[in-house]
């Protein structure tokens, strides 16, 4: 069983937040100087993926790195799926507690699921052989650990953008 994994955080969200904050600060025109912005901790996707990769390797799983650094665990006989899921959840809890990854709430996961589902449906409608897509409940329960680009043939984000530009653009806003 192939279980591609997505990155634990979204750089597009960080960029959007930074742009909105900068725009909001530039719009303030009072006589008093604006309060200094509060520092927020941002996460580095590459560092988070590397930490998760090392943690899973330390727990004995032969994970590999896929396209764009995604962590993949291949278990053709589905013999370790439950053990892997538990180990991954344990690793993520550790990374959340030390601030390496940001926790995503269920409302955010539902929004992400809806956008990813639209992209999955679009790609399927365009004739691509896509891997089965989970239900919303499973997606939220597994913390969104699904790759919407999992197809029977290799599929890149650029190819998906060409086939389903509106759906890919909608994902960029998450």
C-alpha positions as CSV (number, residue, x, y, z in Angstrom):
1,X,0.0,0.0,0.0
2,X,1.4,3.4,-0.9
3,X,0.6,6.1,1.6
4,X,2.0,9.4,0.2
5,X,2.2,12.2,2.8
6,X,1.7,15.9,2.4
7,X,3.8,18.5,4.1
8,X,2.8,19.3,7.7
9,X,2.3,23.0,7.0
10,X,1.5,25.4,4.2
11,X,3.9,28.0,3.0
12,X,1.1,29.6,1.0
13,X,-0.8,30.2,4.2
14,X,2.2,31.8,5.8
15,X,2.8,34.0,2.8
16,X,-0.9,35.0,2.7
17,X,-0.9,35.8,6.4
18,X,2.3,37.9,6.0
19,X,0.8,39.8,3.0
20,X,-2.5,40.5,4.9
21,X,-0.6,41.6,8.0
22,X,1.6,43.9,5.9
23,X,-1.4,45.4,4.1
24,X,-3.3,45.9,7.4
25,X,-0.3,47.7,8.9
26,X,0.2,50.0,5.9
27,X,-3.5,51.0,6.1
28,X,-3.1,52.3,9.7
29,X,-2.7,56.1,9.6
30,X,-3.0,57.3,13.2
31,X,-1.0,60.0,15.0
32,X,0.4,57.3,17.3
33,X,3.0,55.0,15.9
34,X,1.6,51.5,15.3
35,X,2.3,48.9,17.9
36,X,5.2,46.6,16.9
37,X,4.0,43.4,15.3
38,X,3.9,40.4,17.6
39,X,6.4,37.7,16.7
40,X,4.9,34.5,15.4
41,X,6.7,31.2,15.0
42,X,6.7,30.0,11.4
43,X,7.5,26.5,10.3
44,X,9.8,25.4,7.6
45,X,8.2,22.7,5.5
46,X,11.6,21.1,4.5
47,X,12.7,21.0,8.2
48,X,9.4,19.6,9.3
49,X,9.5,16.9,6.6
50,X,13.1,16.0,7.5
51,X,12.2,15.8,11.2
52,X,9.2,13.6,10.4
53,X,11.3,11.4,8.1
54,X,14.0,10.9,10.7
55,X,11.4,10.1,13.4
56,X,9.7,7.5,11.2
57,X,13.1,6.0,10.3
58,X,14.1,5.9,14.0
59,X,10.8,4.0,14.6
60,X,11.9,1.3,12.1
61,X,9.9,2.3,9.0
62,X,11.6,2.2,5.6
63,X,10.1,5.5,4.4
64,X,11.3,7.2,1.3
65,X,11.2,10.7,-0.1
66,X,8.9,11.3,-3.1
67,X,8.3,14.2,-5.3
68,X,8.7,17.6,-3.6
69,X,10.1,15.8,-0.5
70,X,6.8,14.1,0.4
71,X,7.3,11.1,2.8
72,X,6.1,7.8,1.3
73,X,5.6,4.5,3.0
74,X,5.1,1.5,0.8
75,X,3.4,-1.5,2.4
76,X,2.2,-3.7,-0.5
77,X,0.7,-6.3,1.7
78,X,-0.9,-3.7,4.0
79,X,0.7,-5.5,7.0
80,X,2.0,-2.4,8.8
81,X,-0.7,0.2,8.0
82,X,-2.0,0.5,11.6
83,X,1.4,0.4,13.2
84,X,2.7,3.0,10.7
85,X,-0.3,5.3,11.3
86,X,0.3,5.1,15.1
87,X,4.0,5.8,14.7
88,X,3.3,8.7,12.4
89,X,0.8,10.2,14.8
90,X,3.3,9.8,17.6
91,X,6.0,11.5,15.6
92,X,3.6,14.4,14.7
93,X,2.6,14.8,18.3
94,X,6.3,15.2,19.2
95,X,6.9,17.7,16.4
96,X,3.8,19.6,17.4
97,X,4.9,19.8,21.0
98,X,8.3,21.3,20.1
99,X,6.8,23.7,17.5
100,X,8.3,22.1,14.4
101,X,4.8,21.7,12.9
102,X,1.6,23.6,13.4
103,X,-1.5,21.8,14.5
104,X,-4.4,22.0,12.0
105,X,-7.9,22.1,13.4
106,X,-10.8,20.0,12.1
107,X,-12.5,23.0,10.5
108,X,-9.4,23.8,8.5
109,X,-9.1,20.2,7.5
110,X,-12.7,20.1,6.3
111,X,-12.0,23.2,4.2
112,X,-8.9,21.6,2.8
113,X,-10.8,18.4,2.1
114,X,-13.5,20.2,0.1
115,X,-10.9,21.9,-2.1
116,X,-8.8,18.7,-2.6
117,X,-12.0,16.8,-3.4
118,X,-12.9,19.2,-6.1
119,X,-9.4,18.8,-7.6
120,X,-9.6,15.0,-7.4
121,X,-13.0,15.0,-9.1
122,X,-11.7,17.3,-11.8
123,X,-8.7,15.2,-12.5
124,X,-10.9,12.1,-12.6
125,X,-13.3,13.8,-15.0
126,X,-10.3,14.6,-17.3
127,X,-9.6,10.8,-17.6
128,X,-6.7,10.4,-15.2
129,X,-6.7,7.1,-13.2
130,X,-6.7,8.5,-9.7
131,X,-6.2,6.6,-6.5
132,X,-9.4,6.2,-4.4
133,X,-10.2,9.4,-2.4
134,X,-11.1,9.1,1.3
135,X,-14.3,10.2,2.9
136,X,-14.2,13.5,4.8
137,X,-14.3,11.7,8.2
138,X,-11.3,9.6,7.3
139,X,-9.4,12.6,5.9
140,X,-10.0,14.5,9.2
141,X,-9.2,11.5,11.4
142,X,-5.9,11.0,9.6
143,X,-5.1,14.7,9.8
144,X,-5.3,15.2,6.1
145,X,-2.4,12.9,5.4
146,X,-3.4,12.2,1.8
147,X,-1.9,13.2,-1.5
148,X,-4.6,14.5,-3.9
149,X,-2.1,13.9,-6.8
150,X,-1.9,10.1,-6.2
151,X,-2.7,8.6,-9.5
152,X,-2.0,5.4,-11.4
153,X,0.5,7.3,-13.5
154,X,2.9,10.0,-12.3
155,X,1.2,13.3,-12.0
156,X,2.9,16.6,-11.2
157,X,1.3,19.7,-9.7
158,X,2.2,21.5,-13.0
159,X,0.2,18.9,-15.0
160,X,-2.7,19.2,-12.5
161,X,-2.6,23.0,-13.0
162,X,-2.9,22.6,-16.7
163,X,-5.8,20.2,-16.5
164,X,-7.7,21.9,-13.6
165,X,-6.4,25.4,-13.1
166,X,-9.3,26.7,-11.0
167,X,-9.1,23.8,-8.6
168,X,-5.3,24.1,-8.1
169,X,-5.6,27.8,-7.7
170,X,-8.2,27.2,-4.9
171,X,-5.8,25.0,-3.1
172,X,-3.2,27.8,-3.1
173,X,-5.5,29.9,-1.0
174,X,-5.6,27.3,1.8
